[in-house]
Amino acid sequence: MIISAACSSASGAVPAAAGPAPEVPDITVAAIPAVDLAGLYIAQDRGLFARQGLHVRGLFARQGLHVRIEPIPSAQSVIADQLKGKVDISAGSYVAYIAAEAAGARFRILAQASILAPNTRSLVVTAQSRVTTIAALAGKKIGVNGVNSIGTLLVSALLSEHGISPAKVRFITDPGGFPALPGKLQRGDWAAAFLAEPYITAAGQQYGEEVLADLDQGAVTNLPVDGYVSTLAWARQHPKTAAAFTLAIEQGQKIANHDVSAVQAIMAQNDKLPPQVTASMALPATYPVGPVVAANIQRVAAAMLQFGVLGPQYATQVRQGTVVRSMIASG
C-alpha cells in the first residue's frame, strides 16, 4: 500500500524559506503506522516538502520533494531493502538500526521522531485473559511488530525489572504490524501483544482489550523511540535532499507540538481509524526538534545491551559509544 496526497497550501503550516535545490526531488520513505510519526504525515499532508524542492505530497512539496510513503510493520522489516537502495529514508525504532550498525551496516540518523511517553507503548491482553500479572507471562507468546525492534526491548526491560528472564517468553512477529496485532490477540495467537498508539486505544474500543503494563517505566522511561534514518552512503550522496527532508520534518514536528487536533486528524486520515479512537489516544509529550544528540541515542544502545537485545560481542563498541557516534553527523 502506498499513501500519497496532493500538494496543498493548507493553513497552519509553518513557513520556511526554501533551501538549496535537492539533488533528487523524488524520494521513498518507509514508515510504521504510529502516532510517533505524526510529524511526517502532517508534513506530507500540508505540502511542506515541496517548499524545500522535494516532490513530496504535502509539507514535503513545499521543500520541492516528491515523497512517497510506504507503510511497513517495523524498521527491521525494511532494512535489507534500504541497504539495497530500494528505500531512501525509513522511519521507525532506533533499535533495528543500532543492531544493524553494530553488525557492520552504516546508517545516518537524519532527524528525531519521538520519545517514549506514558501510555504510548503498552503490553495488552484480552479482557478474559488469565495473564493478569507480569510474572504470568513466563512461558507465553507475545505478539510484536518486529522481533528486533523497540517492542522486544521495552518488554524485555519490563520482564527483567520484574525478575523474569526475557528468554522465558517467545516473541512472535506479525507481518501485518500494529494494525493486525489486536485481532490476532483476540483470536488467541498469543497471550499478550505489544502495541503503539493509536492501536492501544483501538484495541480497547474494538475488542475490549486491556493494558497489562504501560512500558514507559523503569530504566526505559522517556527513552528515544523512533527516528528518520538513511544509509550513510545515501546521506553523503544527497546532502541537500537530506537537509530539505529534515527541515520539512521539523516543521511537521512543530505543528504536532502545538496542534493536538492536527495530530488527531492526520492519524484518523492516515490509519483510517474512527475519530473516537484518535480523539482519546495518548500522545507523545513532545515531538523532538533540533539536532540529534548522541547521548540520547546512546541510552537506547545501552539498554539494548543491558536487556539482551544486543549480544555481548558488541559490548565494547556500545560502551565506548562508537556505534551511536557513527550514526550521527558531526557538528
Buried (B, 14 or more C-beta within 10 A) or exposed (E): EEBEBEBBEBEEBBEBEBBEEBEBBBBBBBBBBBBBBBBBBBBBBBBBBBBBBBBBBBBBBBBBBBBBBBBBBBBBBBBEBBBEEEBBBBBBBBBBBBBBBBEEBBBBBBBBBBBBBBBBBBBBBBEEBEBEEBEBBEEBBBBBBBBBBBBBBBBBBBBBBBEBEBEEBEBBBBEEBBBBBBBBBBEEBBBBBBBBBBBBBBBBBBBEBBBBBBBBBBBBEEBBBBBBBBBBEBBEEBBBBBBBBBBBBBBBBBBBBEBEEBBBBBBBBBBEBEEEBBBEBBBBBEBBBEEBEBEBBBBBBBBBBBBBBBEEEBEEBBEEBEBBEBBBBEE
